[in-house]
Amino acid sequence: MNGLGEDVQVVEIRTWRQDAFIVMDVVFGVLTVFCGFMLGRTILKQKSEGNTVRIMRE
């Protein structure tokens, strides 16, 4: 099989860059969820207070 024998072991090696990308994915995912939560909270708060922006034309 392409030069591999029965006694060859295949070992996965992860570099520090791959670990950094995984950490960044998790951090950005948490930030995205947090921003969505804050947006939803703000929209609900504005609806309950009746705050609307009205543009008056002259």
Residue frames as a rotation matrix with the C-alpha (Angstrom) as fourth column:
MET 1
0.584 0.812 0.000 0.00
0.812 -0.584 0.000 0.00
0.000 0.000 -1.000 0.00
ASN 2
0.795 -0.274 0.541 2.20
0.021 -0.879 -0.476 2.84
0.607 0.390 -0.693 -1.31
GLY 3
-0.128 -0.990 0.058 5.30
-0.145 -0.039 -0.989 1.71
0.981 -0.135 -0.138 0.57
LEU 4
-0.037 0.168 0.985 3.64
-0.987 -0.160 -0.010 1.09
0.156 -0.973 0.171 3.94
GLY 5
-0.620 -0.221 -0.753 4.26
-0.176 0.974 -0.141 -2.25
0.765 0.045 -0.643 5.56
GLU 6
0.304 0.778 -0.550 2.41
0.366 0.438 0.821 -4.14
0.879 -0.451 -0.152 8.26
ASP 7
0.048 -0.387 -0.921 4.70
0.996 0.088 0.015 -2.83
0.075 -0.918 0.390 11.01
VAL 8
-0.779 -0.300 0.551 4.21
0.348 -0.937 -0.017 0.89
0.522 0.178 0.834 10.20
GLN 9
-0.122 0.720 -0.683 2.25
0.926 -0.166 -0.340 3.08
-0.358 -0.674 -0.646 12.63
VAL 10
-0.264 0.143 0.954 0.51
0.519 -0.813 0.266 6.25
0.813 0.565 0.140 11.47
VAL 11
-0.279 0.076 -0.957 0.58
0.916 -0.278 -0.290 8.95
-0.288 -0.957 0.008 14.16
GLU 12
0.509 0.516 0.688 -1.41
0.655 -0.752 0.079 12.20
0.558 0.410 -0.721 14.01
ILE 13
-0.494 -0.695 -0.522 0.64
0.861 -0.473 -0.186 15.25
-0.118 -0.542 0.832 14.93
ARG 14
0.647 0.713 0.268 -1.12
0.715 -0.691 0.112 18.51
0.265 0.119 -0.957 15.85
THR 15
-0.453 -0.835 0.312 0.84
0.679 -0.550 -0.486 21.74
0.578 -0.009 0.816 15.77
TRP 16
-0.634 0.167 -0.755 0.36
0.581 -0.541 -0.608 24.76
-0.510 -0.824 0.246 18.02
ARG 17
-0.910 0.306 -0.280 -1.28
-0.411 -0.761 0.502 26.60
-0.059 0.572 0.818 15.12
GLN 18
-0.486 0.764 -0.424 -4.01
0.115 0.537 0.836 23.99
0.867 0.357 -0.349 14.86
ASP 19
-0.329 0.321 -0.888 -4.63
0.941 0.189 -0.280 24.31
0.078 -0.928 -0.364 18.60
ALA 20
-0.830 -0.019 -0.557 -4.76
0.149 -0.970 -0.189 28.12
-0.537 -0.240 0.809 18.25
PHE 21
-0.800 0.571 -0.185 -7.35
-0.386 -0.253 0.887 27.84
0.460 0.781 0.423 15.45
ILE 22
-0.295 0.702 -0.647 -9.52
0.621 0.656 0.428 25.55
0.726 -0.276 -0.630 17.59
VAL 23
-0.466 0.073 -0.882 -9.36
0.799 -0.394 -0.455 28.04
-0.380 -0.916 0.126 20.48
MET 24
-0.929 0.111 -0.352 -10.22
-0.220 -0.933 0.285 30.92
-0.297 0.342 0.892 18.14
ASP 25
-0.619 0.750 -0.234 -13.21
0.003 0.300 0.954 28.99
0.786 0.589 -0.188 16.75
VAL 26
-0.188 0.543 -0.818 -14.53
0.923 0.383 0.043 28.41
0.337 -0.747 -0.573 20.26
VAL 27
-0.632 -0.108 -0.767 -13.98
0.511 -0.803 -0.307 32.04
-0.583 -0.586 0.563 21.35
PHE 28
-0.928 0.292 -0.233 -15.66
-0.373 -0.686 0.625 33.49
0.022 0.667 0.745 18.25
GLY 29
-0.473 0.790 -0.390 -18.54
0.338 0.572 0.748 31.02
0.814 0.222 -0.537 18.62
VAL 30
-0.239 0.339 -0.910 -19.11
0.965 -0.020 -0.261 32.12
-0.107 -0.941 -0.322 22.22
LEU 31
-0.801 -0.099 -0.591 -18.92
0.120 -0.993 0.004 35.78
-0.587 -0.068 0.807 21.20
THR 32
-0.850 0.520 -0.087 -21.44
-0.181 -0.132 0.975 35.21
0.495 0.844 0.206 18.41
VAL 33
-0.205 0.790 -0.577 -23.91
0.745 0.509 0.432 33.57
0.635 -0.341 -0.693 20.79
PHE 34
-0.381 -0.006 -0.924 -23.38
0.805 -0.493 -0.329 36.36
-0.454 -0.870 0.193 23.33
CYS 35
-0.949 0.013 -0.316 -23.96
-0.147 -0.904 0.402 39.10
-0.280 0.428 0.859 20.72
GLY 36
-0.608 0.778 -0.156 -27.13
0.089 0.262 0.961 37.36
0.789 0.570 -0.229 19.53
PHE 37
-0.150 0.521 -0.840 -28.37
0.961 0.277 0.000 37.15
0.233 -0.808 -0.542 23.11
MET 38
-0.594 -0.140 -0.792 -27.67
0.472 -0.858 -0.202 40.85
-0.652 -0.494 0.575 23.73
LEU 39
-0.957 0.279 -0.080 -29.38
-0.223 -0.528 0.820 41.83
0.186 0.802 0.567 20.45
GLY 40
-0.351 0.867 -0.353 -32.47
0.452 0.487 0.747 39.82
0.820 0.103 -0.563 21.32
ARG 41
-0.207 0.213 -0.955 -32.55
0.965 -0.119 -0.235 41.30
-0.164 -0.970 -0.180 24.81
THR 42
-0.849 -0.164 -0.502 -32.27
0.125 -0.986 0.111 44.84
-0.513 0.031 0.858 23.44
ILE 43
-0.803 0.595 -0.027 -35.05
-0.126 -0.127 0.984 44.26
0.582 0.793 0.177 20.90
LEU 44
-0.134 0.780 -0.611 -37.38
0.760 0.477 0.441 42.84
0.636 -0.406 -0.657 23.55
LYS 45
-0.409 -0.086 -0.908 -36.58
0.794 -0.524 -0.308 45.70
-0.450 -0.847 0.283 25.92
GLN 46
-0.966 0.026 -0.257 -37.35
-0.138 -0.893 0.429 48.31
-0.218 0.450 0.866 23.27
LYS 47
-0.567 0.813 -0.133 -40.61
0.124 0.244 0.962 46.61
0.814 0.529 -0.239 22.33
SER 48
-0.079 0.561 -0.824 -41.78
0.948 0.297 0.111 46.48
0.307 -0.773 -0.555 25.93
GLU 49
-0.477 -0.150 -0.866 -40.94
0.560 -0.812 -0.168 50.16
-0.678 -0.565 0.471 26.51
GLY 50
0.588 0.759 0.281 -42.59
0.679 -0.274 -0.681 51.22
-0.440 0.591 -0.676 23.27
ASN 51
0.018 -0.662 -0.749 -39.48
-0.161 -0.741 0.651 53.01
-0.987 0.109 -0.120 22.05
THR 52
0.399 0.077 0.914 -39.78
0.852 0.339 -0.400 53.67
-0.340 0.938 0.070 18.36
VAL 53
-0.624 -0.616 -0.481 -37.96
0.295 -0.755 0.585 56.06
-0.723 0.224 0.653 16.11
ARG 54
0.446 0.811 0.379 -40.24
0.760 -0.120 -0.639 58.27
-0.472 0.573 -0.670 14.06
ILE 55
-0.747 -0.655 0.111 -39.08
0.588 -0.573 0.571 60.45
-0.311 0.492 0.813 11.24
MET 56
0.314 0.852 -0.418 -41.13
0.501 -0.523 -0.690 63.55
-0.806 0.007 -0.591 10.70
ARG 57
-0.451 -0.400 0.798 -41.15
0.892 -0.235 0.386 65.10
0.033 0.886 0.462 7.25
GLU 58
-0.505 0.196 -0.841 -41.68
0.201 -0.921 -0.335 68.80
-0.840 -0.338 0.425 6.78
